[in-house]
Amino acid sequence: MEQIKTKKVEVRNLSKIFFQKNSSFEVVKDVSFDVYDGEFLVLLGPGRCGKTVLLNMLIGTETRTSGEIHINGAESGKPSPAMSMVFQKKALLPFKTVMENVELGLKFQKIEKEQRRKICQKYIDLVGLHGFENSYPHELSGGMQQRAGIARAYAVSPDILIMDEPFGALDAQTRYQMEEELLQIWEKERKTIIFVTNNIEEAVYLADRIILLSSCPAHVKAVFPIELPKPRDLFDPEFLRIREQIETQTDLSL
Amino acid sequence: MEIKGNDLEKLRLDHKKIENRNIFKFRILTVMTIIIFFGLWQFVADQGIVDSRTLPSPAKIYETFLAKLTKKAPDGNLLSANILASLQVSLFGFFSAVIIGVPLGLLMGWYKILDKTLTPIFEIIRPIPPIAWIPIVVVWMGVGLSAKVLIIFFSAFVPCVINSYTGIQLTNKTFINVSQTFGASNFTTFIKVGIPSSLPMVMTGIKIALGNSWSTLVAAEMLAASAGLGFMIQMGRQFARADVVVLGMVLIGVLGAILSFLFSSLEKYLLRWK
């Protein structure tokens, strides 16, 4: 029952080389992939393999050496309201309250305060931070900080959400819980998500499709569509089989 | 077993009692040091271990303090006039240094072109001690208020610039990235992210500037002043009034501590997010 899928993002032959005094360092090598509307795509790769650079190029805060990126069919080169990002960790502005942090994107878009508050309140409630609107980030736990980060990314109503190892710094229990909640939010909001992780289990648990990246320089090694129904059982034999299959093909990171 | 109701309230009060007792203990320590310090000083003076003309006793200084409230001798001003004159000079110098120095440092730290053009000049001016400016400042603008203010300005300006410059350069790259991904311009990012996140360093710079501007006071008032604590100390020396000299020093110390305390309260409020 394959639906006709609209392409949200097209990445073509994307490369990034960093030049130093006497050397050059290739971090992303000839990466091409598509992301479809409403899809939960996971980019899986070992640590320090250029995943963050790849995302920064996607969102437009990093220049590319070569290649093309089309968002909604149009060539993209700089940050646009169509996309927003959830960062690895500690990306809440420490001098702003939860509400002010979540409001940030809308404020830059010059949305009226009243309207902005209403939208942000909805997402703060959605991620379960009701009652913490006026707390400063240092008063929150790591999990709550990431919730605020997710609310901040959703608040601008982007077409595409990019998440850069958002749960990497959390303890295992919190991580499982956050993954589950993220899926619930995704079901509700139906946004396209590009999620980066180095955790295979997390990838298989969340993804509609996994793009496996190699170790440095990052290039596409394999693509795995995961057709298990969600929410998935971490101990289901099929789940474990897919996990095993991906594991054998993954480069070990140093 | 869940602890609640009266039990919880009782535990809370116990906790508070212990905390208050600790605070009280430290208070006592603070007060004790001050008492012992002045006590020893008084003892040394009373016993004639040092000559009272070179080091007057605290009691004598207190006497002079009371006398100076109503008498103009030996320097020709009431104590209050001297204090006001000093506060005026140093606060003028201090505020102008903050108003010019902080934005300059922030801009130099954020915009590379300003960094490359202004930093070399600043690096040359920076090591010149404020006192070395005195002769040339006198040539430029005589010995009036503005000359003194300018000397203080130089002493307070440098830490304002350096700390703001360093503070904003240390802005977390992720925060800048966050701002950019939301489509903010470089200037918006500077205002909304750079400046607030450099605030702790800026405040430290301003605190150093406040200390500098107060302690450069005596040097500035060596410029033929007609009032001020530094002037009073100079006059005390000329009239061989050690009590007036030490009174001036003690007042500079106490007022400096009060200014610093007031500023710390402001800092605590502004940085409540830390």
Interface residues (C-beta under 8 A of the other chain):
Chain A: N56 I59 G60 T61 P79 S80 P81 M83 S84 M85 F87 Q88 K90 A91 L93 P94 F95 K96 L104 G105 F108 Q109 Y136 P137 H138 V156
Chain B: N172 T174 F175 N177 V178 S179 Q180 T181 F182 G183 A184 T188 V193 P196 S197 L199 R272 W273 K274
